[in-house]
Amino acid sequence: MSLLPTWLRTLSAAVTLCAATLPMSASFAAYPEKPITMVIPFAPGGSSDIIGRLIAPALSAKLAQTLVIENASGAGGVVGTQRVVRSAADGYTVLVGSGSEILINGLINPAVTYDGQKDLIPVAFIGVGPMVLVGKPDLAAQDVAGLRALAAQKPGALSYASAGNGTPMHVAGELLNMRAGLGLTHVPYRGAAPALVDVMGGQIDLAVSTLSAAQPHIRAVA
């Protein structure tokens, strides 16, 4: 089930291909001479994973080199991003990044040790995708008005999942909380895919997700 207020439709998640900041003296005359590791900082099945795996074959063919996909999830994308930042700045380790890893986490998490705007350099802007609010199959609400009424009946009892702390999905969920006065409890996951599995299984009430990750589940119950 999808619940989407009009004002929330303007929110989207952007995805960018990044690499560790390169030294000015770096030479790429023969690049690439070896396989490239593409780090996806979330669990398999989420939007970053879907997009990374979609573009990898074409990018591999264009560069005439193998692309090795590595899922390094955790801490709202921080774990995978640190993996890229700490790698050699030679263009052989790239990140399928989004706003959470590049900007948001550095603003809200004092434990983040990198500066996403200084330690990473954008290679290509991949695109944007809409986010949706979805509920477990037996949720007693069919739209945001119904959800607001349900939350009023059960103050503090409803929960929502996101792909992790500091992700655009988390920010959207908290914006929904403020705008609609829902009082939902945030439950961070290591990616959209495991969060959606628990929503479909009824272990959690709602999730804010990218449409690309949620669409197969929406179709399954439509």
Secondary structure, DSSP 8 states (H G I E B T S, - for coil): -EE--GGGGG-EEEEEEEEE---TT---TT--SS-EEEEE-S-TTSHHHHHHHHHHHHHHHHHTS-EEEEE---GGGHHHHHHHHTS-SSSSEEEEEEHIIIIIHHHH-TT--S-TTTSEEEEEEEEEEEEEEEE-TT-S-SSHHHHHHHHHHSTTT-EEEESSTTSHHHHHHHHHHHHHT---EEEE-SSHHHHHHHHHTTSSSEEEEEHHHHHHHHHHH-
